[in-house]
Amino acid sequence: MSMTLFPFLYAIAFVILITAVLSTACCLYVLKKRDSVAHIIGLYLFYLIDAVIIFQLECSPNFNAWFERGFVYNPAIK
């Protein structure tokens, strides 16, 4: 039971951590208006999207089948 629960909890904690960093960077950008912070926001946004896709692949069989079918036809998705 704990071995199947660990990846789920890890993925949720990982998404929450990335979201916290991204929201902090967004607040910093609103206050300081620096271009370097905008680049960091872009990088973490793509990292968050990747983490959510990995989370969905592990936890949702319907999404897994849809994504794998699309990945076979267009490997540039990932």
Secondary structure, DSSP 4 states (H G I P E B T S, - for coil): -HHHHHHHHHHHHHHHHHHHHHHHHHHHHHHH--HHHHHHHHHHHHHHHHHHHHHHHHH-HHHHHHHHHHHHH-GGG-
